[in-house]
Structures are given as C-alpha cells and as structure tokens.
Amino acid sequence: METYTTDAINIKTYPLSENDNIVVMFSKEKGLIRGIAKGVKRPKSKLGARMQTLVCNTLMLNKKQNLDIIKEASALNPFNKLRYDLEKLTMALYIVEIINTFCAAENLDEDQNKVIYELLYKTLNNIQNSKNNTEVVLSAIKFQLKFMNEAGFGLELQRCLVCSKETNDDVLLSLKTGGIVCIQCAFEHVQYIKLNRKIKDFLNTLSKAKIDEPTRYDNLVNEKVAETCFNLLKKYIEVISNKKSKTFKVMEATKVS
C-alpha cells in the first residue's frame, strides 16, 4: 500500500458515514486532494479537531484509487483567531471557496501547487492577524489578484486591451474581457465599469506585489475603497467561474437584523 506525506490546508468537510468524514484539502505537492478521515466523529478520535475546515496539517495518507485514507495528522497552524471573528471567518471561507472552485484535483504541476499553497497559507495567516476589517478586506483583495494571476485569469490593469497603450487617466473595465480600455477605445454595446485612475493604480500595485509585501497603500486605503475593490474583484471571479459565491449568500441569509 502506497503511503505519502504532505502539508495541506482543510478546505471543507462533509459526512461519509456515521463515524467518518470526507475532507477536501489543498496540499503543497498534489494540489486539491480528498481523503477519508475514519472515526473522526468518535470522541476519542486521534484526528479530531485537526480535520476541521481551515486547519493546516502535516498528513500521512494511504493512497487509494478514489479517496485516500488519512492515517495521521499533525497540526501546523489551526488558524484559531479566524474562528472567533465573523468577518475574518467569512473572508477565510470565501478564500477557500475560490480554491475549491478553480483548482483541479491531483494537479501534476507541483511548482504551481506550491505557489498556490503558500498564497493560501499566508492569506489565511494575514486575515487572522488583521487588526481591523479594512486589513481583512485588503488581505482578500491581494489574494484575489494574485490567485487570478496564477490561475491564468489575471486582470489586465496596466495597458488598454485595444490599443495596448498605458494611461494615467481614468479607464473603463470590462469584466467579460478581463481588462481595461481607455475611454477613446471603448466599444458601443459593451458593458464597462468606470475605474478611477487612483483605483486602477491601487489594484495594479497590489497585483504586482508579493502577498506578504507591504505596499504604499496598506496604511492609506480606507474601508469604503477596500470594500468597493473587493466586491469588484468578487464579481469578476463570479463572471469567469459562472458561479455565485455560496459563502456570502449563506452569511447574508443567516444575518440577524
């Protein structure tokens, strides 16, 4: 029986039987994997809390044809601070929802898997250590931009998609084509979103920066601007995935007025 070890972050869990769960994880080497956590619902289970969503573990698994068997799990980071703050928890669940939507199971591109794993790990860590909601949203914006770049759906925020020229003026953004056009190159009957030049520069700067690299905007951006940019990118992700975010739909439905 083939056994392998990997670091992985739990994306979601769902029941398989009375005592067993299936755990979806994003692993450092293999990308998205699914494993059976046998007996995890029993009070004395050795896996126990390590199989909760948003826990990072070093795992030992037995390779099977369909679902691998999780034999051992040693917690690397339980991201506990996410669980006591609704804003942080919601954003973290949204982030892993994106991973689950776009990442294919058993991706053989190990280099890409490592990049996405580090991006996910650092983003969850940044969110849990955020001091306020603006920092939470800013961390999510950085993830949205960096992940889309890695997945091949990055927004073109520097050059006009039509004339290829850079501009310091206000521009128009097309979510369907995934980039900006200058005012002069806009087509009729195409739906655009007007993008202020400062917002364009803000998003472009964050897109180019490393996920844990401070930018000049980190201490300047306010909550309103951060929320606006986050929702814009969320809408773009929904357009390219053709799927609405379940996380925010559920949170909205359960919100107490």
C-alpha positions, 0 to 999 in steps of 0.5 A, spaced: 500 500 500 502 506 497 503 511 503 505 519 502 506 525 506 504 532 505 502 539 508 495 541 506 490 546 508 482 543 510 478 546 505 471 543 507 468 537 510 462 533 509 459 526 512 461 519 509 458 515 514 456 515 521 463 515 524 467 518 518 468 524 514 470 526 507 475 532 507 477 536 501 484 539 502 489 543 498 496 540 499 503 543 497 505 537 492 498 534 489 494 540 489 486 539 491 486 532 494 480 528 498 481 523 503 477 519 508 478 521 515 475 514 519 472 515 526 473 522 526 466 523 529 468 518 535 470 522 541 476 519 542 478 520 535 486 521 534 484 526 528 479 530 531 479 537 531 485 537 526 480 535 520 476 541 521 475 546 515 481 551 515 486 547 519 493 546 516 496 539 517 502 535 516 498 528 513 500 521 512 495 518 507 494 511 504 493 512 497 487 509 494 484 509 487 478 514 489 479 517 496 485 516 500 485 514 507 488 519 512 492 515 517 495 521 521 495 528 522 499 533 525 497 540 526 501 546 523 497 552 524 489 551 526 488 558 524 484 559 531 483 567 531 479 566 524 474 562 528 472 567 533 471 573 528 465 573 523 468 577 518 475 574 518 471 567 518 467 569 512 473 572 508 477 565 510 471 561 507 470 565 501 478 564 500 477 557 500 471 557 496 475 560 490 480 554 491 475 549 491 472 552 485 478 553 480 483 548 482 483 541 479 484 535 483 491 531 483 494 537 479 501 534 476 504 541 476 507 541 483 511 548 482 504 551 481 501 547 487 506 550 491 505 557 489 498 556 490 499 553 497 503 558 500 498 564 497 493 560 501 497 559 507 499 566 508 492 569 506 489 565 511 495 567 516 494 575 514 486 575 515 487 572 522 492 577 524 488 583 521 487 588 526 481 591 523 476 589 517 479 594 512 486 589 513 481 583 512 478 586 506 485 588 503 488 581 505 482 578 500 483 583 495 491 581 494 489 574 494 484 575 489 489 578 484 494 574 485 490 567 485 487 570 478 494 571 476 496 564 477 490 561 475 491 564 468 485 569 469 489 575 471 486 582 470 489 586 465 490 593 469 496 596 466 495 597 458 488 598 454 486 591 451 485 595 444 490 599 443 495 596 448 497 603 450 498 605 458 494 611 461 494 615 467 487 617 466 481 614 468 479 607 464 473 603 463 473 595 465 470 590 462 469 584 466 467 579 460 474 581 457 478 581 463 481 588 462 481 595 461 480 600 455 481 607 455 475 611 454 477 613 446 477 605 445 471 603 448 466 599 444 458 601 443 454 595 446 459 593 451 458 593 458 464 597 462 465 599 469 468 606 470 475 605 474 478 611 477 485 612 475 487 612 483 483 605 483 486 602 477 493 604 480 491 601 487 489 594 484 495 594 479 500 595 485 497 590 489 497 585 483 504 586 482 506 585 489 508 579 493 502 577 498 506 578 504 509 585 501 507 591 504 505 596 499 504 604 499 497 603 500 496 598 506 496 604 511 492 609 506 486 605 503 480 606 507 474 601 508 469 604 503 475 603 497 477 596 500 470 594 500 468 597 493 475 593 490 473 587 493 466 586 491 469 588 484 474 583 484 468 578 487 464 579 481 469 578 476 471 571 479 463 570 479 463 572 471 469 567 469 467 561 474 459 562 472 458 561 479 455 565 485 459 565 491 455 560 496 459 563 502 456 570 502 449 568 500 449 563 506 452 569 511 447 574 508 441 569 509 443 567 516 444 575 518 440 577 524 437 584 523 
